[in-house]
Amino acid sequence: MSIISDSLRKIKPSPTIAVTQKARELKAAGKDVIGLGAGEPDFDTPDNIKQAAIKAINDGDTKYTAVDGTPALKKAIVEKFKKENNLEYTTDQITVGAGGKHVIYNAMMATLNDGDEVIIPAPYWVSYPDIVLLAGGKPVVMECDEKQGFKINPLDLEKFITPKTKWIILNSPSNPTGACYTEKDIREIAKVLEKHSHVYILSDDIYEHVTYEGFKFFTIAQIESLKERVLTMNGVSKAYSMTGWRIGYAAGPKEIIKAIAKIQSQSTTNPSSISQAASVEALSGTQDFIKTRADSFQERRDFVVKALNDIDGIDCLNPDGAFYVFPSCKGLMGKKDTNGKKIKSDTDFVQSLLENSGIAVVQGSAFGLEGFFRISYATSMDNLKKALEKISSFCKSLS
């Protein structure tokens, strides 16, 4: 009898973390590697946020806090939703966890029974299906291909909803594609979901503030008829360059928020007291740097998309948000690299690219859609220029 649980056998390690770790190992071994796998802003945490953390330490705010968030942070989150999204919540409708992933994990663990279905549009963030499996649910993957901009077709959505459907996950701006749902897109999806009152919606808004060219962010909880069935997840990781601080949060129905607190009370207890104090400042302090950083990401996006589309065999859509592109490498399938290895899949492509050129990207199949790869352009322009030159040279070397 194995000591490892059956539920753990259903899942795999995170492919994005695995790629990042592989790049670190190669660098440590003296290899020239450029990692384009991590979904992490290269900007530093702003100084005002750091100072709030230092003050919290000096003030002795180093003890346990309320399980699912300090009153001060919950109040700041309520004010954020009201100011930025025109959404009214009370503090007992707010939960705070150790990162957005933790909040999603808590939500699924608190609500799924064996066999409950969760609709997950693909390409998807790699952790969604595995979290659902760990909670005993069944991921139902809804493929959204390049022709539809990697977004849900509402007419198709109807076909995926069954009496066992408990959740649908929406992620806009998207990881891995950068695709963004407009208000019109979301209202069309809402028309379908309004007919199915047993289906809850998890809206992953973590990239809310990373959008381009005046894109107007809209979240599905803003549709009043659905609000009581929406859990809106967000966090400080991406907009505030606070990935290591590990603070995510969500707003939603009191019953779900209370259940999440029960799960958290028996797992991690509270998130870091210092990180929570810093997050109050992040949400309540100056927001001026957010647009400046988004403009920098847009400049990088423009460069990367053009450079990729200049490569024979690569096709890349121009995303409206996040800091990823999700180009197709289908035009290179069947070719061989300089070692004679045949490129039969996107996994073959990214492995050969890493081995031959020292560029670490993530295969599209890890996100549920074969024939693509994800590049994170949350790195310097110098790195991106070197990386794209190497990707171009590698693709030209294929025969």
LINHUQUI-V625314 format. One record per residue. N is the residue number from 1. RES is the residue in one letter. SS is DSSP state (~ for helix, > for strand, _ for the rest). PSI is psi in degrees with one decimal (999 if undefined). NEAR is the number of other C-alpha atoms within 12 Angstrom. Layout:
n->[N/N]
res->[RES/RES]
ss->[SS/SS]
psi->[PSI/PSI]
near->[NEAR/NEAR]
This chain:
n->[1/2/3/4/5/6/7/8/9/10/11/12/13/14/15/16/17/18/19/20/21/22/23/24/25/26/27/28/29/30/31/32/33/34/35/36/37/38/39/40/41/42/43/44/45/46/47/48/49/50/51/52/53/54/55/56/57/58/59/60/61/62/63/64/65/66/67/68/69/70/71/72/73/74/75/76/77/78/79/80/81/82/83/84/85/86/87/88/89/90/91/92/93/94/95/96/97/98/99/100/101/102/103/104/105/106/107/108/109/110/111/112/113/114/115/116/117/118/119/120/121/122/123/124/125/126/127/128/129/130/131/132/133/134/135/136/137/138/139/140/141/142/143/144/145/146/147/148/149/150/151/152/153/154/155/156/157/158/159/160/161/162/163/164/165/166/167/168/169/170/171/172/173/174/175/176/177/178/179/180/181/182/183/184/185/186/187/188/189/190/191/192/193/194/195/196/197/198/199/200/201/202/203/204/205/206/207/208/209/210/211/212/213/214/215/216/217/218/219/220/221/222/223/224/225/226/227/228/229/230/231/232/233/234/235/236/237/238/239/240/241/242/243/244/245/246/247/248/249/250/251/252/253/254/255/256/257/258/259/260/261/262/263/264/265/266/267/268/269/270/271/272/273/274/275/276/277/278/279/280/281/282/283/284/285/286/287/288/289/290/291/292/293/294/295/296/297/298/299/300/301/302/303/304/305/306/307/308/309/310/311/312/313/314/315/316/317/318/319/320/321/322/323/324/325/326/327/328/329/330/331/332/333/334/335/336/337/338/339/340/341/342/343/344/345/346/347/348/349/350/351/352/353/354/355/356/357/358/359/360/361/362/363/364/365/366/367/368/369/370/371/372/373/374/375/376/377/378/379/380/381/382/383/384/385/386/387/388/389/390/391/392/393/394/395/396/397/398/399]
res->[M/S/I/I/S/D/S/L/R/K/I/K/P/S/P/T/I/A/V/T/Q/K/A/R/E/L/K/A/A/G/K/D/V/I/G/L/G/A/G/E/P/D/F/D/T/P/D/N/I/K/Q/A/A/I/K/A/I/N/D/G/D/T/K/Y/T/A/V/D/G/T/P/A/L/K/K/A/I/V/E/K/F/K/K/E/N/N/L/E/Y/T/T/D/Q/I/T/V/G/A/G/G/K/H/V/I/Y/N/A/M/M/A/T/L/N/D/G/D/E/V/I/I/P/A/P/Y/W/V/S/Y/P/D/I/V/L/L/A/G/G/K/P/V/V/M/E/C/D/E/K/Q/G/F/K/I/N/P/L/D/L/E/K/F/I/T/P/K/T/K/W/I/I/L/N/S/P/S/N/P/T/G/A/C/Y/T/E/K/D/I/R/E/I/A/K/V/L/E/K/H/S/H/V/Y/I/L/S/D/D/I/Y/E/H/V/T/Y/E/G/F/K/F/F/T/I/A/Q/I/E/S/L/K/E/R/V/L/T/M/N/G/V/S/K/A/Y/S/M/T/G/W/R/I/G/Y/A/A/G/P/K/E/I/I/K/A/I/A/K/I/Q/S/Q/S/T/T/N/P/S/S/I/S/Q/A/A/S/V/E/A/L/S/G/T/Q/D/F/I/K/T/R/A/D/S/F/Q/E/R/R/D/F/V/V/K/A/L/N/D/I/D/G/I/D/C/L/N/P/D/G/A/F/Y/V/F/P/S/C/K/G/L/M/G/K/K/D/T/N/G/K/K/I/K/S/D/T/D/F/V/Q/S/L/L/E/N/S/G/I/A/V/V/Q/G/S/A/F/G/L/E/G/F/F/R/I/S/Y/A/T/S/M/D/N/L/K/K/A/L/E/K/I/S/S/F/C/K/S/L/S]
ss->[_/_/_/_/_/~/~/~/~/_/_/_/_/_/~/~/~/~/~/~/~/~/~/~/~/~/~/~/_/_/_/_/_/>/>/_/_/_/_/_/_/_/_/_/_/_/~/~/~/~/~/~/~/~/~/~/~/~/_/_/_/_/_/_/_/_/_/_/_/_/~/~/~/~/~/~/~/~/~/~/~/~/~/~/~/_/_/_/_/_/~/~/~/>/>/>/>/_/_/~/~/~/~/~/~/~/~/~/~/~/~/_/_/_/_/_/>/>/>/>/>/>/_/_/_/_/~/~/~/~/~/~/~/~/_/_/_/>/>/>/>/>/>/_/_/~/~/~/_/_/_/_/_/~/~/~/~/~/~/~/_/_/_/_/>/>/>/>/>/>/>/_/_/_/_/_/_/_/_/_/_/_/~/~/~/~/~/~/~/~/~/~/~/_/_/_/_/_/_/>/>/>/>/>/_/_/_/_/_/_/>/_/_/_/_/_/_/_/_/~/~/~/_/_/_/_/~/~/~/>/>/>/>/>/>/_/_/_/_/_/_/_/~/~/~/_/_/>/>/>/>/_/_/~/~/~/~/~/~/~/~/~/~/~/~/_/_/_/_/_/_/_/~/~/~/~/~/~/~/~/~/~/~/~/_/_/_/~/~/~/~/~/~/~/~/~/~/~/~/~/~/~/~/~/~/~/~/~/~/_/_/_/_/_/>/_/_/_/_/_/>/_/_/>/>/>/>/>/_/~/~/~/_/_/_/>/_/_/_/_/_/>/_/_/_/~/~/~/~/~/~/~/~/~/~/~/~/_/>/>/_/>/>/~/~/~/~/_/_/_/_/>/>/>/>/>/_/_/_/_/~/~/~/~/~/~/~/~/~/~/~/~/~/~/~/~/~/_/_]
psi->[131.0/144.7/-21.3/137.0/153.1/-37.4/-36.2/-29.2/-17.2/-16.3/170.3/159.0/154.0/120.8/-34.4/-40.7/-37.9/-42.3/-43.9/-41.6/-40.5/-42.0/-40.6/-43.5/-41.4/-40.5/-43.0/-26.6/4.3/8.6/149.3/100.4/136.1/117.0/118.2/30.5/-23.2/135.4/65.2/122.0/141.2/-5.0/153.6/157.8/131.1/148.5/-36.8/-31.9/-42.4/-43.5/-35.1/-36.8/-43.7/-42.3/-40.6/-40.6/-48.5/-29.6/-3.0/20.1/61.6/19.3/177.8/148.1/-179.5/144.0/-49.0/34.2/141.4/151.9/-39.0/-42.4/-41.1/-40.7/-42.6/-36.2/-43.4/-44.9/-36.6/-48.0/-39.0/-46.1/-43.3/-26.3/0.9/39.4/130.1/122.4/160.2/163.8/-23.0/4.8/12.8/137.6/146.2/131.7/-179.3/64.6/159.9/-39.7/-40.8/-41.5/-44.3/-43.6/-48.7/-44.0/-44.1/-41.9/-33.3/-18.4/-20.3/137.0/164.1/126.8/-10.1/139.4/142.1/118.0/124.6/107.3/137.1/139.3/142.3/159.3/135.9/-26.7/-19.0/-56.2/-39.4/-36.3/-42.8/-44.6/-42.7/-33.1/1.1/4.2/178.9/113.7/129.7/104.4/126.0/106.7/129.4/99.7/-179.6/-35.3/-28.1/22.0/24.6/27.7/158.4/135.1/115.0/-31.9/-34.8/-33.3/-41.5/-37.5/-21.0/-13.8/128.5/172.7/-19.2/-6.9/122.7/-35.8/154.6/140.1/126.1/136.3/108.6/128.0/152.3/141.2/112.0/-0.3/-21.5/1.7/142.9/137.2/125.4/168.6/-39.9/-43.8/-47.7/-38.1/-33.5/-40.8/-39.5/-36.4/-37.2/-46.8/-26.7/-25.3/-7.9/83.8/-10.7/-5.6/124.6/157.9/125.2/113.3/110.6/103.5/24.1/-25.8/21.4/-41.9/6.9/79.1/163.4/156.4/41.9/13.7/131.5/113.4/139.0/134.0/149.5/-21.6/-15.6/-10.2/108.8/-37.2/-17.8/-11.8/-39.0/-3.0/12.0/130.9/112.9/113.5/139.0/-172.3/179.9/-3.2/-50.1/-51.5/-32.4/9.9/52.5/39.2/-41.4/-11.4/-21.6/64.7/117.4/162.4/164.7/156.3/141.7/-165.0/139.2/-37.6/-41.7/-42.3/-41.8/-39.6/-38.8/-41.1/-36.9/-44.1/-47.5/-31.9/-23.1/11.2/-86.4/-13.1/-139.7/154.7/165.4/129.8/-38.5/-42.7/-35.7/-42.1/-40.6/-35.9/-29.9/-45.5/-39.4/-47.3/-29.6/-21.1/-164.5/141.3/10.8/-34.7/-18.0/-47.1/-38.9/-43.3/-38.4/-37.9/-38.4/-41.7/-37.8/-40.4/-42.5/-43.3/-47.5/-42.7/-48.7/-44.6/-45.3/-45.7/-39.4/-42.4/-13.7/-6.5/125.1/130.0/-8.1/135.3/133.6/123.4/157.3/106.1/158.1/-8.6/-172.1/-165.6/47.7/152.7/156.5/71.0/152.9/136.5/19.7/-30.5/-7.6/-2.8/139.4/-12.2/166.8/145.8/-178.8/-14.6/3.2/6.0/129.0/135.3/102.2/-14.6/170.0/-27.9/-43.3/-42.7/-50.8/-32.6/-42.8/-37.7/-42.2/-45.8/-38.8/-28.1/-7.7/27.1/122.0/114.3/177.8/134.5/144.3/-31.2/-24.7/-22.3/10.0/8.3/111.2/146.4/10.9/174.2/154.1/132.0/129.7/123.0/27.1/57.9/177.2/157.2/-35.0/-47.0/-41.5/-40.4/-45.2/-43.3/-44.5/-34.2/-43.3/-38.8/-42.6/-46.6/-40.6/-46.8/-38.5/-26.7/-14.0/142.7/999]
near->[5/7/8/9/11/14/18/18/14/20/22/20/18/23/29/34/24/22/34/28/22/29/30/24/19/21/19/12/11/11/19/23/31/39/43/46/41/34/40/33/33/28/24/23/31/28/20/25/31/27/23/28/30/22/20/24/20/13/15/14/21/20/19/19/25/25/32/45/42/34/23/25/39/35/31/31/43/32/25/33/35/18/15/22/26/19/27/26/32/24/30/28/35/43/52/57/48/39/35/38/33/36/45/48/35/41/48/42/30/29/33/31/22/21/21/29/34/41/38/41/39/39/45/43/40/36/32/44/38/36/34/41/30/31/32/27/33/29/38/32/30/33/27/26/28/29/14/19/27/40/38/42/28/25/18/19/31/25/18/30/30/23/17/24/33/36/40/46/43/44/43/46/40/41/49/46/47/43/42/41/39/25/20/18/26/31/25/23/31/37/21/26/35/25/17/26/23/23/32/39/41/42/40/39/44/45/42/42/39/43/41/33/19/15/23/22/33/33/42/44/37/29/26/17/19/32/29/30/32/42/43/47/44/44/45/45/37/42/41/47/35/35/28/22/31/31/45/45/52/52/50/41/30/23/22/33/39/27/28/42/35/24/29/30/23/16/19/24/25/34/38/34/38/35/42/49/41/40/49/38/33/38/38/28/24/16/21/18/23/29/21/19/31/35/23/27/39/32/24/34/40/28/27/44/34/22/29/35/25/21/28/22/28/33/27/37/31/33/37/37/44/45/50/45/51/49/44/37/37/29/25/31/27/21/27/23/29/20/16/14/21/21/28/22/29/36/31/32/44/40/28/33/40/34/27/27/30/33/42/46/48/48/40/39/30/38/39/36/35/31/36/40/42/51/45/43/44/37/32/24/22/16/25/32/25/24/34/36/24/28/39/27/24/33/33/21/23/28/19]
